[in-house]
Amino acid sequence: MELNFEQVHNYYERLVFEGVAQRAASHGDFTPDMFADVACVALNRLPAKYVRHDVDMMFYLTEPERRSIELALEEGLQFAFRFVRERTSTA
């Protein structure tokens, strides 16, 4: 039997990566390494939600659960950008 875990991923990864990319233009002073740090900080503030297919997770969520995910994602990204900026400014 051959096991294949290539489809398994943290649901929040794509959302965080997209969120960082969307905000990149408004953070022109950030380096690529800083954006990677932002993604790591944001992901570490969010719960791990491992799925095989994103669509499966979205299908089973209620509207309040979806909203909770959106709010947690936004808070995580805002915190991460502040955190990285503050740590880099003082370095």
C-alpha positions in Angstrom: 0.0 0.0 0.0 1.3 3.4 -1.0 0.4 6.3 1.3 -0.1 9.8 -0.2 -0.4 12.9 2.0 0.3 15.5 -0.7 -3.2 16.8 -0.6 -3.2 17.4 3.2 -2.5 21.0 4.1 -3.4 23.6 6.7 -6.5 25.4 5.5 -5.2 28.7 6.7 -2.0 28.6 4.6 -3.5 29.7 1.3 -5.7 32.3 3.0 -2.7 33.8 4.9 -0.5 33.8 1.8 -3.2 35.5 -0.2 -3.8 38.1 2.6 -0.1 38.9 2.8 0.1 39.2 -1.0 -2.9 41.5 -1.1 -1.4 43.8 1.5 2.1 43.8 0.1 1.7 46.9 -2.1 0.8 49.0 1.0 3.9 47.8 2.8 6.5 48.8 0.2 9.2 49.0 2.9 8.9 45.3 3.7 11.4 42.9 2.1 10.4 39.4 0.8 11.9 37.9 4.0 9.7 40.2 6.1 6.6 39.1 4.2 7.6 35.5 4.9 7.9 36.4 8.6 4.5 38.0 8.5 3.0 34.8 7.1 4.7 32.7 9.8 3.5 35.0 12.6 -0.1 35.0 11.3 -0.2 31.3 10.8 1.1 30.7 14.3 -1.8 32.8 15.7 -4.4 30.8 13.9 -5.6 27.3 14.8 -4.3 24.4 12.7 -7.1 23.2 10.4 -5.8 20.4 8.3 -7.9 19.4 5.2 -7.5 17.6 2.0 -9.8 19.9 0.0 -10.6 23.5 1.0 -14.0 23.2 -0.6 -14.9 20.3 1.7 -14.3 22.5 4.8 -16.2 25.4 3.4 -19.2 23.2 2.6 -19.5 22.0 6.2 -19.1 25.4 7.9 -22.0 27.4 9.2 -22.2 31.1 8.4 -21.1 32.1 11.9 -18.1 29.7 11.6 -17.2 31.3 8.3 -17.4 34.8 9.8 -15.3 33.6 12.7 -12.6 32.4 10.4 -12.6 35.7 8.5 -12.3 37.7 11.7 -9.5 35.5 13.0 -7.6 35.7 9.7 -7.9 39.5 9.7 -6.8 39.8 13.3 -3.9 37.5 12.7 -2.7 39.4 9.6 -3.0 42.8 11.3 -1.1 41.5 14.4 1.6 39.9 12.2 2.3 43.0 10.1 2.6 45.1 13.3 4.7 42.5 15.0 7.2 42.2 12.1 7.3 46.0 11.6 8.0 46.7 15.3 10.7 44.0 15.5 12.4 45.2 12.3 12.2 48.9 13.2 14.2 48.4 16.4 16.8 46.1 14.8 
